[in-house]
Amino acid sequence: MSLHKLRLAAAVPLTISTFSSRLFLKPFPNTLTLGLFSRRLQQHKPLLVRAFSASATVQDIPATQTTVSSARPQWKASIDFKWIRDNKEAVEINIKNRNSNANLDVVLELYENMVNLQKEVERLREERNNVAKKMKGKLEPSERERLVEEGKSLKESLVSMEEDLVKLKDELQHVAQSIPNMTHPDVPVGGEDSSAIRKEVGCPREFHFQIKDHLQLGKDLDLIDFDSAAEVSGSKFFYLKNEAVLLEMALLNWTLSQVMKKGYTPLTTPEIVRSSIVEKCGFQPRGDNTQVYSIDGTDQCLIGTAEIPLGGIHMDSILLESALPLKYIAFSHCFRTEAGAAGAATKGLYRVHQFSKAEMFVICRPEDSEFFHHELIQIEEDLFTSLGLHFKTLDMATADLGAPAYRKFDIEAWMPGFGRFGEISSASNCTDYQSRRLGIRYRPSEPLQTGPKKGKANLPATKFVHTLNATACAVPRMMVCLLENNQQEDGSVVIPEPLRPFMGGIELIKPKLK
Amino acid sequence: MSLHKLRLAAAVPVTISTFSSRLFLKPFPNTLTLGLFSRRLQPRKPLLVRAFSASAAVQDIPANQTTVSSVARRPQWKASIDFKWIRDNKEAVEINIKNRNSNADLDAVLELYENMVNLQKEVERLREERNNVAKKMKGKLEPSERDRLVEEGKYLKESLVSLEEDLVKLKDELQHVAQSIPNMTHPDVPVGGEDSSAIRKEVGCPREFNFPIKDHLQLGKDLDLIDFDSAAEVSGSKFFYLKNEAVLLEMALLNWTLSQVMKKGYTPLTTPEIVRSSIVEKCGFQPRGDNTQVYSIDGTDQCLIGTAEIPLGGIHMDSILLESALPLKYIAFSHCFRTEAGAAGAATKGLYRVHQFSKAEMFVICRPEDSEFFHHELIQIEEDLFTSLGLHFKTLDMATADLGAPAYRKFDIEAWMPGFGRFGEISSASNCTDYQSRRLGIRYRPSEPLQTGPNKGKANLPATKFVHTLNATACAVPRMMVCLLENYQQEDGSVVIPEPLRPFMGGIELIKPKLK
């Protein structure tokens, strides 16, 4: 449900990041970034080392001030920088196709600097060790003094460089997190208009009477109350009443029962989560245009989709290959600020601040994610076909993909009140984009590497899982479809057959007697 | 569900409100409160008026400064508190405050009220005087006489502006202090602390187990039903995921409860879970402060509901209902969010006290003369529901000191929880009479004129009256799960589903240990 709207093209503020503009990046106090990481290597102490950083300029700052850097990223994505460097051209094209703000040149430059600085730090450590070793023997006092001096200087340089390395790694994270996932080769390149129709089901119902939109039907049948909610909560909130409450429950119950048949485990989730989990799933919880409600005085926020607590459930863990795939269907309420939303589709239930949703989530081996992506879209198509909706499935074009998605199928259903198709669900394959942030790995059952590995003797190396998410039922948009498509000339609304057993056999929502 | 914990005994910070201590009340900038509303009437200009306020002391403050500061800190809404009734029933109110262990300061309220009434009279007298001066000036006058009248009129106007400002502040302070007065108490309510609560009814007896029992946390783990560990990482402690049959059990509980309560004529609802803070206050909860139970949304005046009672109370806010529309009976499903600040002890383990849970809540809006009847209807519904599920429970008529400020009377139901080895609260039903409706502004217009004399203004319409509101838990899911899991466990580790719920969870009769 508009997940791509919720997503950020870039997880970081727009930064046309030349080296000079990096002065404005938040994680770095200005006093420290002056000339830091400049490509020009400054001869710091000729005797000792090519000072990679201009650490000389910051030596006066007390240690406490430099170490207490509260602006550091709270978590790190395991981004495969080597792969990005080795596939520079493909990544560059992908960034362009997806209309992303990510700046690959800066990432690669920072990465190279980081690698060099790391080497330099290692070289310095060795040098310091050599000096220490020399001092163990018998020495002329003058030679000892020289070595003491050299060791002291080396130590100072090392401390300073290690600090720089930490900062450089932080900045690399900050900039690199905006690189979007790669894209499935079959995804059409271009903007929204380029999205390809994968499937189309049914045709628009022809009405022989004056139709009402769902808002009018909701009022006339005493099903939806936006007016009271506007007073109590604000605009775009609503109460459901009477049969609408039963319809919501029926939709969720029926959806769960159908999806469970496919081997999905039902869940309910927390709806308040730590902001870091939101970020790791590829959403931006802060900033002026955020879609995310934050809790006052904590680092927590409200979920905009159950995808977030579902992504978090196996965070920082190594799963057994035999446990995969993990397939979940979760029911939750979702909360979205809908900042910046405008236009006709903001009327009524189409775009609201709080709604109920059943969301599917799959954690699987990389080689299986394509298969499960098709399973998910198939489940969605089957559900909506059973409800008699007229809809089409779209293979969303590159510019319409959020950063985490490798490929995304949207389903748009016919909404007679709007006189157009409206998005009712989407199914995304995020490959390892989220798992590299959430730290979800698995250990293959069979060793893949033949050579002996140091440390973990016979265990095969862990790999990142792939994650997929897909809407099974976003209740308000389903209600738009059901109310508007199933309305009768007498103002009543027919309940689709599959839902009737889940709402006490009700077949028809009739106008109430006043 | 622990509603009395969520309530505040007093809606305002503790204020042992003598006149001097009122200097510390927030709505008044210190510069303005110095000596303000002092009982000593200061003759300022003998010719004119007994200055009721020490407005002379603040005359130097620029007008915009006084208005801006007083407006910004003014209460955002006002309760229609019946001060005359309170004054005329001072003794009963005083005893009630004491019985309910409330911080409310009746003396301060009555003193402020008297001052307010006097000031109001003074303002009216001054207005009349100013009108008289204006009238006199319409005629032909000696220039010296005219000058004198101009001077007097100018002075009267200044005094009036100042007094009217004082009156606004006095009314605000009166609100602030008076809002902490609790509702009156039903005469049958036992006076005293928690131990004094009277048992109204007891159903069933504790099940005897012939095997070592598990608590719901252990059952939840063994049957793969509840995941607190992942939720602690993702959200924090006291959050949880439900899994597998627990999800179906939650849905079954809610569906079954709704279907049962709808049979009694209750209209089903789902509600917003984000509401304006003022609605929370008007329902008698405190959304701000260090020990608040309420999660606030960053950068807005909104917060998360701790119970559907709040959006239910708000649905007819500021409206006049037809008598024929009453009673309005609702059963609402919502998620509830509570910080549980300050909660500690053994009962904080597991599902008993959590930050987020599902609940079906009943709410009734009725005529004053009917609220006692509906209070009994509500507790009867609760008792019937829990009896159908085979729970062992007792209903308590909660003692005065255990009532939140809004409740006139409260029945709690406590059910046997074998894991704790004691009874635990699973629901409560409160009659709030007109406490909430006076804050939420929910009135009705009687169908038959009650007053015989001709009413000025609204010719034949009878005067509006405040409705009574009642709220009652139909199903607080996590505590029901504690009861069901712990009471229906079998020796083999499985859990039997009570019969009424089976049709609502696809016929499942038993939650069995999963094969790994």
Interface residues (C-beta under 8 A of the other chain):
Chain A: D225 S228 A229 E231 V232 S233 G234 F237 F238 Y239 L240 K241 N242 A244 V245 L246 E248 M249 L252 N253 L256 S257 T265 P266 L267 T268 T269 P270 E271 I272 V273 R274 I277 Y293 S294 I295 D296 G297 Q300 L302 P309 G312 I313 H314 M315 D316 F331 H333 F335 H353 Q354 S356 G504
Chain B: D227 S230 A231 E233 V234 S235 G236 F239 F240 Y241 L242 K243 N244 A246 V247 L248 E250 M251 L254 N255 L258 S259 T267 P268 L269 T270 T271 P272 E273 I274 V275 R276 I279 Y295 S296 I297 D298 G299 Q302 L304 P311 G314 I315 H316 M317 D318 F333 H335 F337 H355 Q356 S358 G506
